[in-house]
Protein backbone atom coordinates (compact mmCIF):
# COMPACT_ATOMS: atom_id res chain seq x y z
CA UNK A 1 0.00 0.00 0.00
CA UNK A 2 2.82 2.35 0.96
CA UNK A 3 4.67 1.55 -2.25
CA UNK A 4 1.54 2.29 -4.27
CA UNK A 5 1.20 5.70 -2.57
CA UNK A 6 4.79 6.60 -3.43
CA UNK A 7 4.21 5.66 -7.06
CA UNK A 8 1.01 7.70 -7.12
CA UNK A 9 2.82 10.78 -5.71
CA UNK A 10 5.62 10.34 -8.24
CA UNK A 11 3.12 10.19 -11.10
CA UNK A 12 1.26 13.26 -9.81
CA UNK A 13 4.37 15.37 -9.31
CA UNK A 14 5.79 14.15 -12.60
CA UNK A 15 2.60 15.19 -14.34
CA UNK A 16 2.69 18.60 -12.64
CA UNK A 17 6.33 19.07 -13.70
CA UNK A 18 5.58 18.19 -17.31
CA UNK A 19 2.56 20.50 -17.21
CA UNK A 20 4.75 23.32 -15.94
CA UNK A 21 7.23 22.73 -18.74
CA UNK A 22 4.42 22.79 -21.28
CA UNK A 23 3.03 26.01 -19.80
CA UNK A 24 6.40 27.78 -19.80
CA UNK A 25 7.14 26.44 -23.27
CA UNK A 26 3.85 27.80 -24.59
CA UNK A 27 4.60 31.19 -23.03
CA UNK A 28 8.01 31.21 -24.71
CA UNK A 29 6.58 30.29 -28.09
CA UNK A 30 3.80 32.90 -27.79
CA UNK A 31 5.84 35.81 -26.51
CA UNK A 32 9.23 34.93 -27.99
CA UNK A 33 10.69 36.94 -30.85
CA UNK A 34 10.01 35.83 -34.39
CA UNK A 35 13.26 33.90 -34.63
CA UNK A 36 11.80 31.34 -32.20
CA UNK A 37 8.36 31.26 -33.78
CA UNK A 38 9.60 30.87 -37.33
CA UNK A 39 7.63 33.67 -39.00
CA UNK A 40 9.02 34.92 -42.34
CA UNK A 41 11.56 37.54 -41.33
CA UNK A 42 14.56 39.62 -42.27
CA UNK A 43 17.62 38.98 -40.13
CA UNK A 44 19.96 41.70 -38.91
CA UNK A 45 23.55 40.87 -38.00
CA UNK A 46 25.63 43.63 -36.39
CA UNK A 47 29.34 44.20 -36.89
CA UNK A 48 30.35 46.55 -34.09
CA UNK A 49 33.66 48.06 -33.02
CA UNK A 50 37.18 47.13 -33.97
CA UNK A 51 37.56 43.93 -35.95
CA UNK A 52 39.88 41.59 -34.08
CA UNK A 53 38.14 38.27 -34.73
CA UNK A 54 35.47 36.92 -37.07
CA UNK A 55 34.16 33.69 -35.52
CA UNK A 56 31.17 35.06 -33.59
CA UNK A 57 30.01 37.22 -36.49
CA UNK A 58 30.30 34.36 -38.98
CA UNK A 59 28.37 32.10 -36.58
CA UNK A 60 25.51 34.63 -36.66
CA UNK A 61 25.56 34.68 -40.47
CA UNK A 62 25.46 30.90 -40.60
CA UNK A 63 22.58 30.85 -38.10
CA UNK A 64 20.50 32.97 -40.47
CA UNK A 65 21.66 31.03 -43.51
CA UNK A 66 20.30 27.82 -41.96
CA UNK A 67 17.10 29.42 -40.64
CA UNK A 68 14.38 28.82 -43.24
CA UNK A 69 12.17 31.56 -41.82
CA UNK A 70 14.85 34.19 -42.53
CA UNK A 71 14.25 35.31 -46.09
CA UNK A 72 17.06 37.89 -46.32
CA UNK A 73 19.78 39.45 -44.16
CA UNK A 74 20.93 42.98 -43.40
CA UNK A 75 24.52 43.37 -42.20
CA UNK A 76 24.65 46.48 -40.02
CA UNK A 77 28.20 47.86 -39.78
CA UNK A 78 29.55 50.27 -37.19
CA UNK A 79 33.27 49.63 -37.35
CA UNK A 80 36.42 51.68 -37.98
CA UNK A 81 38.22 48.56 -39.17
CA UNK A 82 40.81 46.34 -37.57
CA UNK A 83 42.94 43.33 -38.40
CA UNK A 84 43.28 42.27 -42.01
CA UNK A 85 42.62 38.53 -41.82
CA UNK A 86 39.32 38.64 -39.88
CA UNK A 87 38.11 41.49 -42.10
CA UNK A 88 38.77 39.28 -45.12
CA UNK A 89 37.05 36.31 -43.48
CA UNK A 90 33.95 38.41 -42.83
CA UNK A 91 34.04 39.71 -46.41
CA UNK A 92 34.09 36.16 -47.80
CA UNK A 93 31.41 34.98 -45.34
CA UNK A 94 29.03 37.73 -46.47
CA UNK A 95 29.73 36.78 -50.08
CA UNK A 96 28.87 33.14 -49.33
CA UNK A 97 25.61 34.10 -47.65
CA UNK A 98 24.73 36.39 -50.57
CA UNK A 99 24.85 33.37 -52.88
CA UNK A 100 22.10 31.75 -50.79
CA UNK A 101 19.89 34.67 -49.73
CA UNK A 102 19.55 38.38 -50.55
CA UNK A 103 21.96 40.45 -48.46
CA UNK A 104 22.32 44.19 -48.01
CA UNK A 105 24.77 46.20 -45.93
CA UNK A 106 23.63 49.16 -43.85
CA UNK A 107 26.41 51.49 -42.71
CA UNK A 108 25.92 53.33 -39.44
CA UNK A 109 28.24 55.97 -37.98
CA UNK A 110 31.40 54.53 -39.49
CA UNK A 111 32.29 51.67 -41.81
CA UNK A 112 35.88 52.34 -42.74
CA UNK A 113 39.01 50.38 -43.61
CA UNK A 114 38.28 46.76 -42.56
CA UNK A 115 34.67 47.80 -41.95
CA UNK A 116 34.39 48.86 -45.59
CA UNK A 117 36.27 45.72 -46.67
CA UNK A 118 33.59 43.62 -44.95
CA UNK A 119 30.80 45.66 -46.56
CA UNK A 120 32.13 44.82 -50.01
CA UNK A 121 30.93 41.25 -49.54
CA UNK A 122 27.40 42.49 -50.29
CA UNK A 123 26.21 43.56 -53.71
CA UNK A 124 23.96 46.25 -52.17
CA UNK A 125 25.42 48.82 -49.78
CA UNK A 126 23.41 51.53 -48.02
CA UNK A 127 25.11 54.44 -46.26
CA UNK A 128 23.76 57.47 -44.46
CA UNK A 129 24.87 60.74 -46.08
CA UNK A 130 27.01 61.45 -43.02
CA UNK A 131 28.47 57.97 -42.59
CA UNK A 132 32.28 57.91 -42.47
CA UNK A 133 33.55 55.23 -44.81
CA UNK A 134 36.36 54.44 -47.22
CA UNK A 135 39.85 54.55 -45.70
CA UNK A 136 40.91 51.92 -48.20
CA UNK A 137 44.45 51.33 -47.10
CA UNK A 138 46.80 49.47 -44.79
CA UNK A 139 48.96 50.80 -41.99
CA UNK A 140 51.58 49.36 -39.66
CA UNK A 141 53.67 51.32 -37.16
CA UNK A 142 56.75 50.68 -35.05
CA UNK A 143 58.28 52.54 -32.17
CA UNK A 144 61.84 52.63 -30.86
CA UNK A 145 62.86 52.81 -27.20
CA UNK A 146 66.63 52.57 -27.55
CA UNK A 147 67.27 55.95 -25.92
CA UNK A 148 64.94 55.14 -23.05
CA UNK A 149 66.72 51.83 -22.51
CA UNK A 150 70.10 53.59 -22.53
CA UNK A 151 68.95 56.11 -19.92
CA UNK A 152 67.73 53.38 -17.60
CA UNK A 153 70.98 51.42 -18.05
CA UNK A 154 69.13 48.32 -19.26
CA UNK A 155 70.78 45.84 -21.58
CA UNK A 156 68.76 43.88 -24.13
CA UNK A 157 70.29 40.72 -25.60
CA UNK A 158 68.60 39.31 -28.70
CA UNK A 159 69.27 36.03 -30.48
CA UNK A 160 67.56 35.45 -33.83
CA UNK A 161 67.54 32.68 -36.40
CA UNK A 162 67.55 35.14 -39.30
CA UNK A 163 68.26 38.75 -40.20
CA UNK A 164 64.60 39.77 -40.23
CA UNK A 165 63.32 37.79 -37.22
CA UNK A 166 63.57 40.86 -34.96
CA UNK A 167 62.78 43.36 -37.69
CA UNK A 168 60.64 46.11 -36.19
CA UNK A 169 61.89 45.44 -32.67
CA UNK A 170 61.73 48.58 -30.48
CA UNK A 171 65.15 47.71 -29.09
CA UNK A 172 67.16 48.18 -32.29
CA UNK A 173 67.31 50.74 -35.11
CA UNK A 174 64.77 50.53 -37.92
CA UNK A 175 67.09 50.19 -40.92
CA UNK A 176 66.42 50.77 -44.61
CA UNK A 177 66.16 47.04 -45.23
CA UNK A 178 63.54 46.76 -42.49
CA UNK A 179 61.49 49.50 -44.09
CA UNK A 180 61.72 47.81 -47.50
CA UNK A 181 60.73 44.47 -45.97
CA UNK A 182 57.62 45.80 -44.23
CA UNK A 183 56.67 48.06 -47.13
CA UNK A 184 56.54 45.03 -49.43
CA UNK A 185 54.23 43.25 -47.01
CA UNK A 186 51.97 46.29 -46.50
CA UNK A 187 51.60 46.94 -50.21
CA UNK A 188 50.80 43.29 -50.90
CA UNK A 189 47.93 43.42 -48.38
CA UNK A 190 46.88 46.77 -49.85
CA UNK A 191 46.75 45.25 -53.33
CA UNK A 192 44.49 42.46 -52.04
CA UNK A 193 42.15 45.06 -50.54
CA UNK A 194 42.00 47.12 -53.71
CA UNK A 195 41.49 44.09 -55.94
CA UNK A 196 38.52 42.98 -53.84
CA UNK A 197 37.04 46.50 -53.88
CA UNK A 198 37.40 46.69 -57.66
CA UNK A 199 35.80 43.26 -58.05
CA UNK A 200 32.80 43.82 -55.79
CA UNK A 201 32.14 47.38 -56.98
CA UNK A 202 32.59 46.50 -60.67
CA UNK A 203 35.36 49.05 -61.05
CA UNK A 204 38.44 49.19 -63.15
CA UNK A 205 41.44 48.37 -60.98
CA UNK A 206 43.01 51.71 -61.83
CA UNK A 207 39.87 53.57 -60.69
CA UNK A 208 39.84 51.65 -57.41
CA UNK A 209 43.51 52.51 -56.84
CA UNK A 210 42.73 56.21 -57.21
CA UNK A 211 40.31 55.95 -54.28
CA UNK A 212 42.57 53.71 -52.23
CA UNK A 213 45.01 56.23 -50.80
CA UNK A 214 43.67 56.00 -47.26
CA UNK A 215 41.14 58.84 -47.59
CA UNK A 216 37.86 58.65 -45.73
CA UNK A 217 34.63 59.75 -47.41
CA UNK A 218 31.23 60.77 -46.24
CA UNK A 219 28.43 58.50 -47.32
CA UNK A 220 27.39 61.02 -49.93
CA UNK A 221 30.93 61.27 -51.33
CA UNK A 222 31.24 57.48 -51.34
CA UNK A 223 27.99 57.28 -53.28
CA UNK A 224 29.32 59.73 -55.86
CA UNK A 225 32.48 57.62 -56.22
CA UNK A 226 30.55 54.37 -56.58
CA UNK A 227 31.71 52.90 -53.27
CA UNK A 228 28.13 52.55 -52.02
CA UNK A 229 24.88 51.98 -53.89
CA UNK A 230 22.23 53.93 -52.01
CA UNK A 231 21.93 56.69 -49.46
CA UNK A 232 19.64 55.46 -46.73
CA UNK A 233 19.22 54.08 -43.25
CA UNK A 234 18.83 50.63 -41.75
CA UNK A 235 15.09 50.87 -42.38
CA UNK A 236 15.73 51.59 -46.05
CA UNK A 237 17.90 48.48 -46.29
CA UNK A 238 15.18 46.41 -44.64
CA UNK A 239 12.52 47.81 -46.97
CA UNK A 240 14.72 47.08 -49.98
CA UNK A 241 15.17 43.43 -48.96
CA UNK A 242 11.48 43.09 -48.11
CA UNK A 243 10.67 44.10 -51.65
CA UNK A 244 13.18 41.60 -53.01
CA UNK A 245 11.56 38.69 -51.14
CA UNK A 246 7.93 39.89 -51.34
CA UNK A 247 7.34 40.59 -47.67
CA UNK A 248 4.64 43.21 -47.19
CA UNK A 249 5.15 43.68 -43.45
CA UNK A 250 8.73 42.56 -42.77
CA UNK A 251 9.55 41.26 -39.30
CA UNK A 252 13.11 42.03 -38.19
CA UNK A 253 14.99 39.51 -36.06
CA UNK A 254 18.44 39.44 -34.50
CA UNK A 255 20.58 36.39 -33.77
CA UNK A 256 19.46 34.78 -30.48
CA UNK A 257 21.62 35.08 -27.41
CA UNK A 258 23.38 31.78 -26.74
CA UNK A 259 21.75 31.25 -23.33
CA UNK A 260 18.28 32.08 -24.62
CA UNK A 261 18.77 29.69 -27.53
CA UNK A 262 19.68 26.80 -25.25
CA UNK A 263 16.74 27.43 -22.91
CA UNK A 264 14.34 27.79 -25.81
CA UNK A 265 15.55 24.56 -27.38
CA UNK A 266 15.16 22.66 -24.10
CA UNK A 267 11.64 23.94 -23.62
CA UNK A 268 10.83 23.25 -27.25
CA UNK A 269 11.91 19.63 -26.79
CA UNK A 270 9.80 19.40 -23.63
CA UNK A 271 6.78 20.91 -25.39
CA UNK A 272 7.11 18.64 -28.42
CA UNK A 273 7.48 15.55 -26.25
CA UNK A 274 4.57 16.47 -24.00
CA UNK A 275 2.29 17.36 -26.88
CA UNK A 276 3.07 14.09 -28.63
CA UNK A 277 2.21 12.17 -25.46
CA UNK A 278 -0.96 14.21 -25.01
CA UNK A 279 -2.09 13.53 -28.56
CA UNK A 280 -1.39 9.84 -28.16
CA UNK A 281 -3.47 9.67 -24.98
CA UNK A 282 -6.37 11.69 -26.34
CA UNK A 283 -6.45 10.31 -29.84
CA UNK A 284 -10.09 9.41 -30.62
CA UNK A 285 -10.89 5.81 -31.35
CA UNK A 286 -11.93 5.34 -34.94
CA UNK A 287 -15.00 3.25 -35.71
CA UNK A 288 -15.21 1.52 -39.05
CA UNK A 289 -18.87 0.56 -38.66
CA UNK A 290 -20.76 1.40 -41.82
CA UNK A 291 -23.95 3.30 -41.26
CA UNK A 292 -26.10 3.08 -44.34
CA UNK A 293 -29.23 4.94 -45.22
CA UNK A 294 -32.04 4.51 -42.72
C-alpha positions in Angstrom: 0.0 0.0 0.0 2.8 2.4 1.0 4.7 1.6 -2.2 1.5 2.3 -4.3 1.2 5.7 -2.6 4.8 6.6 -3.4 4.2 5.7 -7.1 1.0 7.7 -7.1 2.8 10.8 -5.7 5.6 10.3 -8.2 3.1 10.2 -11.1 1.3 13.3 -9.8 4.4 15.4 -9.3 5.8 14.1 -12.6 2.6 15.2 -14.3 2.7 18.6 -12.6 6.3 19.1 -13.7 5.6 18.2 -17.3 2.6 20.5 -17.2 4.7 23.3 -15.9 7.2 22.7 -18.7 4.4 22.8 -21.3 3.0 26.0 -19.8 6.4 27.8 -19.8 7.1 26.4 -23.3 3.8 27.8 -24.6 4.6 31.2 -23.0 8.0 31.2 -24.7 6.6 30.3 -28.1 3.8 32.9 -27.8 5.8 35.8 -26.5 9.2 34.9 -28.0 10.7 36.9 -30.9 10.0 35.8 -34.4 13.3 33.9 -34.6 11.8 31.3 -32.2 8.4 31.3 -33.8 9.6 30.9 -37.3 7.6 33.7 -39.0 9.0 34.9 -42.3 11.6 37.5 -41.3 14.6 39.6 -42.3 17.6 39.0 -40.1 20.0 41.7 -38.9 23.6 40.9 -38.0 25.6 43.6 -36.4 29.3 44.2 -36.9 30.3 46.6 -34.1 33.7 48.1 -33.0 37.2 47.1 -34.0 37.6 43.9 -36.0 39.9 41.6 -34.1 38.1 38.3 -34.7 35.5 36.9 -37.1 34.2 33.7 -35.5 31.2 35.1 -33.6 30.0 37.2 -36.5 30.3 34.4 -39.0 28.4 32.1 -36.6 25.5 34.6 -36.7 25.6 34.7 -40.5 25.5 30.9 -40.6 22.6 30.8 -38.1 20.5 33.0 -40.5 21.7 31.0 -43.5 20.3 27.8 -42.0 17.1 29.4 -40.6 14.4 28.8 -43.2 12.2 31.6 -41.8 14.9 34.2 -42.5 14.2 35.3 -46.1 17.1 37.9 -46.3 19.8 39.4 -44.2 20.9 43.0 -43.4 24.5 43.4 -42.2 24.7 46.5 -40.0 28.2 47.9 -39.8 29.5 50.3 -37.2 33.3 49.6 -37.3 36.4 51.7 -38.0 38.2 48.6 -39.2 40.8 46.3 -37.6 42.9 43.3 -38.4 43.3 42.3 -42.0 42.6 38.5 -41.8 39.3 38.6 -39.9 38.1 41.5 -42.1 38.8 39.3 -45.1 37.0 36.3 -43.5 33.9 38.4 -42.8 34.0 39.7 -46.4 34.1 36.2 -47.8 31.4 35.0 -45.3 29.0 37.7 -46.5 29.7 36.8 -50.1 28.9 33.1 -49.3 25.6 34.1 -47.6 24.7 36.4 -50.6 24.9 33.4 -52.9 22.1 31.7 -50.8 19.9 34.7 -49.7 19.5 38.4 -50.6 22.0 40.4 -48.5 22.3 44.2 -48.0 24.8 46.2 -45.9 23.6 49.2 -43.9 26.4 51.5 -42.7 25.9 53.3 -39.4 28.2 56.0 -38.0 31.4 54.5 -39.5 32.3 51.7 -41.8 35.9 52.3 -42.7 39.0 50.4 -43.6 38.3 46.8 -42.6 34.7 47.8 -42.0 34.4 48.9 -45.6 36.3 45.7 -46.7 33.6 43.6 -45.0 30.8 45.7 -46.6 32.1 44.8 -50.0 30.9 41.3 -49.5 27.4 42.5 -50.3 26.2 43.6 -53.7 24.0 46.3 -52.2 25.4 48.8 -49.8 23.4 51.5 -48.0 25.1 54.4 -46.3 23.8 57.5 -44.5 24.9 60.7 -46.1 27.0 61.5 -43.0 28.5 58.0 -42.6 32.3 57.9 -42.5 33.5 55.2 -44.8 36.4 54.4 -47.2 39.9 54.5 -45.7 40.9 51.9 -48.2 44.5 51.3 -47.1 46.8 49.5 -44.8 49.0 50.8 -42.0 51.6 49.4 -39.7 53.7 51.3 -37.2 56.8 50.7 -35.0 58.3 52.5 -32.2 61.8 52.6 -30.9 62.9 52.8 -27.2 66.6 52.6 -27.5 67.3 56.0 -25.9 64.9 55.1 -23.1 66.7 51.8 -22.5 70.1 53.6 -22.5 68.9 56.1 -19.9 67.7 53.4 -17.6 71.0 51.4 -18.1 69.1 48.3 -19.3 70.8 45.8 -21.6 68.8 43.9 -24.1 70.3 40.7 -25.6 68.6 39.3 -28.7 69.3 36.0 -30.5 67.6 35.5 -33.8 67.5 32.7 -36.4 67.5 35.1 -39.3 68.3 38.8 -40.2 64.6 39.8 -40.2 63.3 37.8 -37.2 63.6 40.9 -35.0 62.8 43.4 -37.7 60.6 46.1 -36.2 61.9 45.4 -32.7 61.7 48.6 -30.5 65.2 47.7 -29.1 67.2 48.2 -32.3 67.3 50.7 -35.1 64.8 50.5 -37.9 67.1 50.2 -40.9 66.4 50.8 -44.6 66.2 47.0 -45.2 63.5 46.8 -42.5 61.5 49.5 -44.1 61.7 47.8 -47.5 60.7 44.5 -46.0 57.6 45.8 -44.2 56.7 48.1 -47.1 56.5 45.0 -49.4 54.2 43.3 -47.0 52.0 46.3 -46.5 51.6 46.9 -50.2 50.8 43.3 -50.9 47.9 43.4 -48.4 46.9 46.8 -49.8 46.8 45.3 -53.3 44.5 42.5 -52.0 42.2 45.1 -50.5 42.0 47.1 -53.7 41.5 44.1 -55.9 38.5 43.0 -53.8 37.0 46.5 -53.9 37.4 46.7 -57.7 35.8 43.3 -58.1 32.8 43.8 -55.8 32.1 47.4 -57.0 32.6 46.5 -60.7 35.4 49.1 -61.0 38.4 49.2 -63.1 41.4 48.4 -61.0 43.0 51.7 -61.8 39.9 53.6 -60.7 39.8 51.7 -57.4 43.5 52.5 -56.8 42.7 56.2 -57.2 40.3 56.0 -54.3 42.6 53.7 -52.2 45.0 56.2 -50.8 43.7 56.0 -47.3 41.1 58.8 -47.6 37.9 58.7 -45.7 34.6 59.8 -47.4 31.2 60.8 -46.2 28.4 58.5 -47.3 27.4 61.0 -49.9 30.9 61.3 -51.3 31.2 57.5 -51.3 28.0 57.3 -53.3 29.3 59.7 -55.9 32.5 57.6 -56.2 30.5 54.4 -56.6 31.7 52.9 -53.3 28.1 52.6 -52.0 24.9 52.0 -53.9 22.2 53.9 -52.0 21.9 56.7 -49.5 19.6 55.5 -46.7 19.2 54.1 -43.2 18.8 50.6 -41.7 15.1 50.9 -42.4 15.7 51.6 -46.0 17.9 48.5 -46.3 15.2 46.4 -44.6 12.5 47.8 -47.0 14.7 47.1 -50.0 15.2 43.4 -49.0 11.5 43.1 -48.1 10.7 44.1 -51.7 13.2 41.6 -53.0 11.6 38.7 -51.1 7.9 39.9 -51.3 7.3 40.6 -47.7 4.6 43.2 -47.2 5.2 43.7 -43.5 8.7 42.6 -42.8 9.5 41.3 -39.3 13.1 42.0 -38.2 15.0 39.5 -36.1 18.4 39.4 -34.5 20.6 36.4 -33.8 19.5 34.8 -30.5 21.6 35.1 -27.4 23.4 31.8 -26.7 21.8 31.2 -23.3 18.3 32.1 -24.6 18.8 29.7 -27.5 19.7 26.8 -25.3 16.7 27.4 -22.9 14.3 27.8 -25.8 15.6 24.6 -27.4 15.2 22.7 -24.1 11.6 23.9 -23.6 10.8 23.2 -27.2 11.9 19.6 -26.8 9.8 19.4 -23.6 6.8 20.9 -25.4 7.1 18.6 -28.4 7.5 15.5 -26.2 4.6 16.5 -24.0 2.3 17.4 -26.9 3.1 14.1 -28.6 2.2 12.2 -25.5 -1.0 14.2 -25.0 -2.1 13.5 -28.6 -1.4 9.8 -28.2 -3.5 9.7 -25.0 -6.4 11.7 -26.3 -6.5 10.3 -29.8 -10.1 9.4 -30.6 -10.9 5.8 -31.3 -11.9 5.3 -34.9 -15.0 3.2 -35.7 -15.2 1.5 -39.1 -18.9 0.6 -38.7 -20.8 1.4 -41.8 -23.9 3.3 -41.3 -26.1 3.1 -44.3 -29.2 4.9 -45.2 -32.0 4.5 -42.7 
